[in-house]
Amino acid sequence: MATSSSQPADGPTSGTAGSPGLDSAAGWGVALSASLATFAVFGVQYSFGVVLASIRAEFGIGTGVTSLLFAVSTFIYFVLGVFTGRLGDRYGPRRVLVAGAVALGAGLWATSVAQQLWLATVTYVIGVGIGVACAYVPMVSVVGGWFERHRTAALGVAVAGIGLGQLVGALTAEWLVELSGWRDTFQVLAVAATALLLLAAIGARRPPNAAPQSDMPSLRGLARNRSFALLYLSMLLLSASLFIPIIFINDYLEDLGKPGGQWLIGNIGLASLLGRLVLGALGTMLPLMRLYQFSFAIMGLSYLIWLFAGDNYAVLVIFTFVMGGSYGGFIALSPAVAAELFGLAGLGGVLGALYTAAGVGGLAGPPLAGLLIDGAGYRATIVAAMLVALCSVPLLIAAGRARAVALATVGGGETAGRAAAAAREHAEPVLVTQPSDVARAANAGHTRPATVLHFRTAPRERTLGPAAIDSVLLLSFGGPEGPSDVMPFLHNVTRGRDVPPERLAQVEAQYLRHGGVSPINEQNRALLSAVSGELARRGTPLACYWGNRNWHPYLRDTVGHMVGEVRRHAAVIVTSAFSSYSGCRQYHEDLARAAGEVPGAPQLSRVRVYGNHPGFAGAVAERISEALEGAHLRSDVHTLFTAHSLPSRMAATCDYEAQLADAAATVADVAGLSGEIEVVYQSRSGPPQVPWLGPDVNDRLAQLGSQSCRAVLVVPLGFVSDHMEVLVDLDTTARATAARSGITMVRARSVGTHPLFVEALADLVEETAGLRSDRPTVGCLGPRPDACAPGCCTTERVV
């Protein structure tokens, strides 16, 4: 089914000349608008503890029943966040925010005039639930898309409105209730909150690199991700306890005959505001997940202060300050943690799914606490809340370990910039599913439809240059899309080779730790989208296709689909920056085989190997700069450039080592590195008696540790995206080696969809089309030939 390519009306989606970019003043304006929106809705929601006693007295009900109004509305806005987040991704935040303003104002006003408890409950939970859902997730996720280097700090600003709203809302509601009762209070809040949300909607704008719809992670895929599941459970448990003091501490003081509960609620808001700003800023300098775990632990332990406070108001102030500060860290860091773990593509949908955990916890925690207060008193309730909160900590620690993405990995945003934005404006992604006998045969009986991702340009497609290039084909390795795909995929990769079953089982376990989904697939979709957008921006939109060697969409199926759309000549981009048998000649063989097997196949002209293209080298250098800045490392850090190892006999038939050494030296010079640099290797998989290229990255890390080296920058030079080999071999295995050796290891990101890399690929397409003759390079080796020279790269294969 094709998705709409029309541009929404709420702000620019492209980063073309004259449009604001990432980390710009325009982005900070959006962050302030988000802060205003969260101030409005949470000022209403968190003032509920102040009016609780008045509602309970008027309707003659218990604490547990009254707290249902807060609990159900909390559940609704977190669950609805799944949908409003995706609506914000699709239609932009402004329209969603206006809808939320209407719902919130109408719901509060209807509650203020309701005479039956059931009617007041329905109007409150629906109005407030929809209002918060429309203001929170869409606005927070859109802020994440406006920033790369300062994302955590900007998100801290965006959610700072929650704490400020809690402070101002509680004090204002207390004054209004004493002045004219809870009904008039709700009417004033209805008018004020609606006005503030409409004002915030003026500044709600799409980010310049809004992710294409095809890049959104599915809820099914998230549910299969072990890291997401553990993160979800930890948030659920913490949320079940964190709302208890917000709702009940005013009532707790009234039971003791003490005034000032509204000030304690306000103090939680003030402390959470400071926590959001401070921890949000620290999140740009310190390991993000560790800060997140710290906030969880402190929040749980803070209940000990409440437990022993009794009626001592000063100690209760300390409790609310500690609890509120850690709560602010939880709120500020949650979006940044989600962005780091799962990427920016469809972040609104990811946050919406994740925040349902807070909805379930918020639904269960307050009513159960209210029943426990009525039956056993506050002391037992505080102990129960503390234990539930502390149970979330080991789950969060496990979540950080479950996904093999290092905590110290920095440079966290994938920014296609204007390229990805232009892709949305000019290219319509079409997923075509068709049965394929070829695919079933290649998959050795594992039947499934063949899926081809194709970016169809609008309004019409063109040919490019004297070579009449009419399309682009992205050719890659492939990877499984689910647990049932893993072993058939591995059989495809290793067919005809003597690979022991235990080795396959080990590799299968690595994939299953990631839900059986290879990251390379989403990374290829993002890269294809970015290249399509860059070509469209240049005024030469071409149809763009994606095919794989080892999994769906298979290269032959994609070529067959291109035949059906009458493509005559495609420029082929391979996701390998350096040449060897598996990175160059084998792809030429794949293309020749597909052209021979598919009648009427288009001419398939591979762009030249680009490991020494200025755009690739520049993108790697900028990733290094991001890593150095983010980890506060100096330019004289010891740097290891890594690439996939090869059997020594295979390496002897090509200049793979020379290419890597030249590229590493060039990139180091561009990045301004002044320390020692080395090329090391990773991911060898052959028998131990067969010599492979070395040194292995783990061996070299251990040696450096014995030489008192305490910091190492690792750069995955030989990989264009952070796929499974990077995540497992570097972020898990190598990082563990570094830790054992006393080394702080910081990894730069691969080039991914960095704008310089995307522009370089578009340049290469134009070069293949005959529009460029300069063939620019950096380093000493000069441009690579378009095809392998005779005798270059033996046909020995890597397992």
N, C-alpha and C positions, 0 to 999 in steps of 0.2 A: 504494500500500500504506500502510495506516495504521500509525503508530508508537505504541508503548505510551505511555500517559500516567500510568502508575502511578508513585508516588514511591518511589525506592530507600530502603533502610533506613539508609544511612550518612550521616545529617546532613541539615539543612534545605536546601531548594532555594528557599525564598522569603524575601523580606525583609519580611515583614509585621511588624506591631507586636510588639515583644518579641524579634525575631530579630536577630542580629548583621548588620551591613552591611559595605560595602566599607571598606578601610583601618581596620578595627576591631581591637581586642585579640584577638578570635576569629581573625581572619586571621593575625595574627602567631603565634598558637598553631599554626595549620596550617603556617605556614612553618617553625616549629621542628620539628614532626613530620616534615616533608619533609627537613629537615636531618639528623634522626636516621636516617631511612630511607636516605638517600644515604651517610651515614657507615657504616652497617652493610654495605651491598652493595659499596661501593667500597673499604672497608677490606679486604674479602676479595679483590676483583678485583685491586687494585693491590699486594697483598702477593705476587703471583705471582713478581715478579722475585727475591724473596728465596729462594723454594723452588725456583727453576728449576734451580740447580746440583744440588740433591739428587735431583730427579726425573731429570735427565739422567744422573747417575752411576748410579742404580739400574737404569734401563732401558737404559743403554748407547747413547744416541742423540745426535745432533748438536744444535747450538744452534738451527738453523732448524726442525727437526722439533719440538723441545720447545716452541718459541714458538708452535706451532700451537694448543696448548691455550688460551693467552691470546687468540690472534688469532681463533679460531673462536668462542669464547665472547663476545668483543667483537662479532663480526659478528652472532651470534644475538640478543644483547640489544638491539642497535640496530635490527635488522630487525624483531624482535618488537615493538619500540616502536610500529610502525605499528598493530598490533592492540591492544596493551595500552593505548595512548593512547586509542583509540576505545572500548575497553571501559571505561576510566575515565570518559570523557565520558558514556557511556550508563548504567553501573551504579554509578558513584561509585568513589572511590579505595580505600575501605576493603576491599572484597571482593577487589579486584585485588591489594592489598598482602598480604593474608593468604595468597592463593594463591602469591604470590612467596616468602613466608617458608617455606612448606612445601617448595616446589621447591628453594630454595637449601639448606636444611638437609639434605634427602634427598640432593641431588646431591653435596654435600661429603662426607657420611658414606659414600656409596657409593664415591666416589673413594678415600677413605682405606683401604678394604679391598680394592680391585681389585688383582689380581695380573698382569693383562695390560695392556699399554700401550693397546690399542684400547679396552678396557673403561673404563680410567681416563679416557681422552680423552672418550668418549661421556658418561659420568656427569658429568664436570666441566663440559663445554661446555653440556650441556642444563640441569643444575641451576643453574649460575651464570648462564647466559644468560637463563633464564626469571626467575630471582630479580631480577637487575638490571633487566630489562625491566619487571617489575611494580612496581618501586620508583621508578624514575627518571622516565620520561616522565609517567605518571599523576600523580605527586605534584608534579612541577615545574609541569605545566600547571594543576593545580587551584589552586596558589598564585597563578598569574597571574590567575585569575578572582576571587580575594579582594581584589585591590588595583587601584586606578586611579592615584592620585597617587604612591604609594610602591611601584609595581609592581617597578621595576628593583631597588630596594634589597631588597625582600622576596625576589625571586628570587635575589639574591646570598646572602641568608641560607639559602635552601633548598638551594642547591648548595654552600654552604660545607662541608657535611658530607662532600663528596667529598674536598676537600683534607685535612680533619682525619682522615678515615678512612684516607687514604693514609699520613699521618704515623704515626698510631697503629698501623695495620695492619702496616706494614713493620717497625716496631720490635718489635711483639708477635710477629710471625711469626718474625723472626730469633732472638728469645729462645726461642721454643717449639721451633724446629727444632734449635737447639743443645742444648736440654734433653732432647727425646725424639723428634726426627725429624719428617719432613714428614707422615707419616700421622697421628700424634697431633695435630699442629698443625691439620690439616684438621678433625679431630673437634671440637677446641675451638672453632674458628671456626664450625663448623656450629651448635653449640649457642648460642654467643654471638650470631651474626648473626640466627638465627631469633627469639631472645628480643627482640632490639632491634627487629626488624621488627614483631613482634606488639605491642610497646609503641607504636611509631609509628602503627600502625593505629588505636589508640584516638583519636588526634587528627586522623585523616584525615577531612575533611568536605567536602562539596560547597560551592562558593561560593554566595553569595546570588543571583547573577545567572547561574546555569548556562544555557548557550546551548541553545535548542531544537535537536532533532536535524535539523530541516529547514534550520537555518542552517549546518550543517557544510559547509565547502568540500570538494569532491570531490578525490580524488587526481588524476583526469584534468584537472580545472581547474587544480590546482597545477602539474602537469607542463607545461601549456601556457603557464604564466606565466613570462616570460623572467627576471624577477627571481628567482623560486624556482629555476629551472634553474641560473643563475649562482651563487646562494648555495649550492646543492647541490654543484656542482663544486668550489667553493672549500673547502667543509668537507671534502670527500672528500680533496683533496690535503693539507690541513693535518693531517687525522687519520692519513694514511699515515705521517707523520713524527713526530707528537707522542708516539706510544707507544714509540718506539725507545729514548729514554733511560730511560723508566720500567721497561722490561723488561731492558735490557742494561747499564745503567751499573754495576750491581753486578758483573756478569760482566766488564766492561771493567776494573774495578779489580783483580779477582782475576787476570786475565791479566797485569797489571803487578806482581803480587805485593803489592798494597796492600790493607789492610783498610778497612772503613768504608763499603762500598757501601750498606748499609741506611740509613745516616744521610743519604746523598745522595738516596735515594728518598724518605725522610721529609722532607727539605728541599724537594723538589719539591712534596710535599703541603702543607707549611707555607706555602711561597710562594704556592701556588695558592689556599690559604685566604685569605691576605691580599689576593691579587689579586681574588678573588671579592667580598670585602667592600668594598675600596677602589673598584674599577671599578664594582661594582654601585651604590655610593653616587654616584659621579661620573656614572653614567648617568642620574640624575634631574636633573642640572644642566647637562650638556654634551651636544652632539649625539651621539645613541646610535650611529649607524652609523659616525661618525668614530672613536669610541672602539673600536668593534669592529674596524675596519680597522687601527687602531694596534696592537691586541693581536696580530693576525695578523702584521704586519710585524716586530714585536719578537721574536715567537717564532721566525720564520725566521732573523733575524739573530743570535739567541742561539747558534746552532750554531757560529758563528765562535769564540765563547769556548771551547767544547768542543774545537774543532779545534786550537787552539793551547795548550790546557791541559796536554797530556801527562799526567804523573803528579803534577802540582802540585795537591794536594788543595784548597788555598785557592781556586785559580782554578776548580776544579770546583764548589766550593760557590757561587761567584759565578754560574757557568753555571746550576746548578740553581735558584738563586733567581730569575734573570732569566727563564729558560724557564718555571719554575713560575708566576711572577706573571702573565706574559702568557697562559699556559694557563688560569689561573684567570679572567682576563678573558674569554677565549673561552667558557668554560663558563657564566659568570655572565650574559653579555650575549646569548648565543644565544637563549634563550627570549624575552627582551624584544624583540630584533630581530624575531623571528618574529611576536610579538604586534603590534608596530608596523606591520609590512608586511602582515600577513594578517588581523589582527583576533583577537578572543577566541573567536569562534564556532568550536567544534570545535578549539580550540588543541591539545588532546591528539593529535588525528589529524594536524594539521599538523606538530607537533614529531616525532611518530613517523615521518612520511614524511621529514622533513628529516634526522633522525638516522640513517636508513639510509645516508646518505653517510658518516657516521663509522664505521658498521659495515663498509662496503666498504673504506674506507681502513684501518681497523683489521685487517681480514682480510688485505689485501695487504701492508701495510707491514712488520709484524714478521717474517713468514716470509721475505720477500725480503731484509730487512735481515740476518736470520740467515744466509741463504745467502751474502750478500755478505761478511759477517764471516768465515765459514768459508773463503771463496775469496780475498778481497782484503784482509781486515783492517779494523780499525775506522776508519782515516783516510778511506778511500774511502767507507765507509758514512756517516760524518758529513757529508761533502761532498754525497753524494746526498740525504740527509735534508734538508739545508739548502736545496738547490735545489728540491726538491719543495715544501717549505713556502713558499718565496718565490713560487713560481708561483701560489699561491692568492691572493696579494694583488691583482694586477690583476683577477682574476675577481671578487673581492669589491667592488672599486671599481666595476666595471661593473654589478654587482648593485644597488649603491646608486643608480646613475644610471638603470638600466633602468626602474624603476617610478617614475612621476612623483609620488612622495610626498616632500615636502621633509623634509630632515633636521632642520630647526628647528621643524617642526610639533609642537606640544605639546598636552597634554590628551588623551593617547592612548587612553583607554578608552571604549568604548561601553557605557554602563551603563543598562540598562532597570530595574535595581534590582528592586524587588518586582514590577513589571509583567511583566518577562520571566519571572520565576520563577513568578508566578501563571499565566502562559500555559502553562507546563509542567504545572501542577497541574490546571488547569481546561479546557484546550483541547487537542484532539487534531488535529494537522495532517494533512490528507489531500491527497495529490496525485492528482488525477483526470486521466487522459489519455484523450482521446476524439477521434475523427476529426471534422473540421469543414469543411464546404464553405464556410462563411463565412470561416474563417481562410485557407483556400487561395485564395479569391478575393481577399481583402484583401492577400495576400502575392504576388499577381501570378505564380502558377504555382509558387512555392517551397513545395512541399508538406511538411508535417510535422504530427504530432498537435498539437492544442491542449492545453496544460497549464494547469490551473486550480489555484491554491493556495487552500485553504479551511481555516480553523480551525474545526472542528466542536466546539462546546462540550459539556461533560458535567456532570452526567448528563442534563440536558434544556435545551433552549433556551427563551428567554422573549421576550416583547415588552416594549418599554420605553416608558413614558409615554403620555400621551393620544394622541400621534400613532401609537401602536402600531408603533414601530420594532422590526423583528425581525431586523435584520442590519446589518452595516457593510461598506461597499465602499471599498477603497483604490484610488484612480484616479491613475495616473501616466503618465509619458512612455513608458517601456519602453526596452529596450536588448538588444543581442545577447548570446547565451549561448555563442558559440563562433565561430571564424574563418569558418566557412561561412555564418554568420548576418549578418555585418557588412554586406556590400553589399546584400543584400535588405532589411535593416533601413533602410539609408540611402535606398534607393529608396522605401520606404514613407514616410519622413520628408519627402522632397523631391518626391514625386509631384505633377505639375501645376505645378512651378516650374522655371524656367530656370536650373538649377544646372550650371555647367561640369563636365565629367568630371574635370578635374584637381583641382577642389575636393573632389569626392567621394573621389578617390584620397588626398588629404591626410588627410581625416577617417578613411578606412579605415585608413591607416597608424597613426594615433593609437590606434585600437582594437586593432590587431594587436600593438602594443607591450605591451598588457595581456592578450595571449593571446586577443584577440577577445571578451573577456567584459566587459560593462559592470558596474561596481561598483554601479550603481543597483539591480540586481536583488536582490542579497543585502541591500542596505540597506532595500529595500521589504519584504522578507520579515521582517527584524528588526523593522521598525516595526509591521508588521501583527501580529506575535507580541506585541509589547509592548502595543499597544492592546487586543488580545484579553485579555491577562492583567490589565490594569488594570480593564477592565470586569468581568471575573470577580471580581477582588478586591473590587469594590464591590457584589457580589451580584447583578449584572445581566448574566450571560454572554450574549453574542450571537454568532451565526455571523458570521465575518469572511471577506471575499473580497478578491481582488486582481485588477484588470484594468488594461490599458494601452491607450494610444492607438496605438502604433506597433509593438508586438511582443508576442509571447506572454507571458502569457495576454492575448489581445485582450479589450477591454471587452465586445464582443458575445458572445464565447464564455462569459465569466464570467456575464453576465446570463442567458444561456441555461441555464447550470448552476444559477443561483439559481432560475429558473423550475422546473427539475426538482426542486428541494428545497422548492418551494412557499413561496418568500419573497414577501412582500407589500409591504414598505416598508423601504428601506435608507437609512441615513444615509451620505452619500458624503463621504469625506475626500480632498481633492486635495493632491498634494505640491507645492503652490505657495502661498507665504505672502502674496503680494501680487497685486493685480488689474491685469490688462492684457488685451489680446485673447487672447494665447496662454496666459496664466496664469489666466484666469477665464472669459471669454465662450466661448472655444473648448471648454473642458471642459463648459460647459452645453450647447453644441451637440452634443458627443460623447454626452452622456447622453441628450439628446432623440432623437438618431439611433438609439442602441442600443435605447431604449424603443420606438421606432417599428418597428424591424426585427425584434424578437424578440417573437413572440406571447405574450401573458400576462406581459409583463415587469413586475416590481415597480415601485412608485413609487420614484423615485430623487431624494432630497432632499439637495442638497449642503449641508454645514455652511458657515457664513459664512467669508469670508476672514479669516485669523487673524494677519496680520502685526503687529497691535497688541494681540493678546491678551496678558494678563499672563504666562501660562505660556511663550509663545514668547519674549517679550522677556526674561523671567527666565532662560530656558535659554541664550539668546545671551550674556547678561551673565555667566553662570557660565562659559561657554566662554572668554570674554575673561579672566576672573579666573584660570582654569587656565593660559592662555597667558602672562599676565604673570608668574605665580608660577614657571612652569616655565622661562621664559627670563630670569628675574631682570630684568624691565623695570619701570620706574616707571610710575605712573598717568598721568604727563604725556607719554607717548609719542605721537607723531603716528600717528593711526589712520585707515585707509582702510576704509570699509564698501563692499563691492562687491555689485553685482547685475547681472543679464543686461541688456545694452543693448537698446534698441528703436529702430526708425526714428523719427525725430523726428515725422513725420506721424502715426504710430500713437500716440506718447506724448501728442500734443496732444488726443486724444479721451478721455483718462482722467487720473486723478490719480496715476498710478504714481510720478512723481517726488516728489510731495508725501507720499505714503505712506512712501517710503523715507527722506526727510529727517526726517519725524516719528519714525519708528521708530529711526533712527540716533541722534537726539538723546535719545530716551527711554532706549535701551539704554545709551548712554554715561553718562547720569545714574545709572542703576541700578548699573552696573559701577564707578562712581566715577572715570571717566576725566576728567582735568583738562587734557589737552593738546588740540591742535587735532584736530578730526574732520572728515571729508569723506565724501561719497557719490561713488564713482567707478563706472565700468561696465566690463564685460568681455564677451567672447564674441560681439562683433559679427561678422556673416558676410555682409552684403550688399555690393553693388557699392560701390566707393570714392566714386563720385559722389553716392550717396544719403546725406544727413546722418542720423546716428544720435546717440543720447544720449551725452554725454561729461561729463567727460574720461575717456578710456580709462585703465585702471589702469597700463598700461605707460608711457604718456605722463606721467602724474602722478609715477610713481616716478622717471623720468629727470629731471623738473623738480626734485623734492625733492633728488635727489643733487647737482644743480648748485647747490642752495641750502645745501649742507653738512649736510643732514639725514643722520644716520647710523643711525637705527633706525626701523622702521615696523612697526606691527601691522596686519595685513590680516584683516578679518572678513568672511566670505562671508555677509552678511546676507540676500541674496536667494535662498539655497539651503538646503534643509532637510537635505541629506545631501552627503557628500563624493563626488559622482559624477564622471563624466569631465570635465565642464567645469571643475570645481574643481581636479581633479588636473592637467589639462593647462594651462589658462589661468592658474591661480595658481601651483601648485606647480612647474611647469616654466617656462613663458614669463615670467611676472611675476617669479619668483625669479631667473631669469637676468638680467632687466633690472635688478633690484635689485643683484645682484652687480656688474654692469658699472658701476653708478652709485655703488658704494661704500657701499651700504646693507645693513644686516643686517635681513632681512625675516623676521618671525615670523608664522605664520598660526594663528589660532584655528580650532578645528574647528567645523563646522556643528552644528546642534542634534542631528541624528541621532536616537538613542533616549534622549536626556536625560530623566530622570524628569519634570521640570517640563513639558516639551513633550508627553510621553505623557499626563500628567494633563490638560493643556489640551485635547488632542484628545478625551479621554473626556468632559470637560466640554462640549465642543461637540456631541458625540453626544447627551448628555443634553439640551442646549439644543434641538437639532433635534427631539428626542422630546417636547418640551413640558414637561420637568421643571424647567427653569430659565428664569427671565424676566429676570435681571439683566443679561445680555449684557456682561460686564466688558471693559474696554479700558484701555489706558494711552496717554498722549500726548494730542494735541489734536484728533484727527479723529473720534473716536467709533466706534461699531461699524459694520461694513460691512453693506450689505443682503444678504439671502439670494440675490438674483438681480440681474443687471446692470440698471441703469436704462436706459430707452429712449435710444438714441443714444450710449450709453457704449461705447467700444472699437470701432473700425472693424473690418471683416473683412479688412483687409490683413494678410498673414501674414509671419512671420519665417522665413528660410531657416536 
